[in-house]
Amino acid sequence: MSDAHLKETKVDGSLAYDGGFLKVHKDRVTLPDGSITHREYIRHSGAVAILPVLDDGRILLERQFRYPNDQVFIEFPAGKIDPGEDYLACAKRELVEETGYTAREWHFLTTIHNAIAYSDEHLELYLARGLTAGEAQLDAGEFVECFTATLDEMLEWVRTGKITDVKTIIGTFWLDKLRSNDWKLD
């Protein structure tokens, strides 16, 4: 099936903002009906999110203040992919940096696009098992509090709105599907 009847085509555009972390673009585009409009969007190099499961089944989580929303969020360990960096290597690096843990077993789960209307950001989700504790190696300016929870606690926190971070919600549902054997690892 062709998607030509849905495609928008760039006419011209410019970089509206070039930050150290994000780049904001503003383009003029032709819509499928021939009309012209503008699209503003953020370019982002992507990130990884790690679903770290301890041998007893508890899940390793973080609490971190997120400035744009002025609150502390519960979330899975995650971090930005450096240019040219292998996604799994990034996941391993971020798990150690943020939590101190290493894992002997890694499984790629899926790619998610968390803000498709205004960003090209993608998150690569990995399951990490066989965890060994170590010392966190947080980046300068990074403040994270690690803790553990059961999957049932996490599901309740998603249901009640205590967890609202999209990668953590999706990861929680993945863990629930894996636990019930509805989904299998590749």
GIWOQUI-V822055 format. One record per run of one state. SS is the DSSP state (helix for helix, strand for strand, loop for the rest). FROM is the first residue (numbers start at 1). TO is the last residue. Records with the same first field share a line. If there is no record, write none. Layout:
SS=FROM-TO ; FROM-TO
//
This chain:
loop=1-3 ; 7-8 ; 19-22 ; 31-35 ; 44-46 ; 54-58 ; 70-70 ; 76-77 ; 81-86 ; 100-101 ; 113-118 ; 120-122 ; 133-144 ; 150-150 ; 161-165 ; 180-186
helix=4-6 ; 67-69 ; 87-99 ; 151-160 ; 166-179
strand=9-18 ; 23-30 ; 36-43 ; 47-53 ; 59-66 ; 71-75 ; 78-80 ; 102-112 ; 119-119 ; 123-132 ; 145-149
//
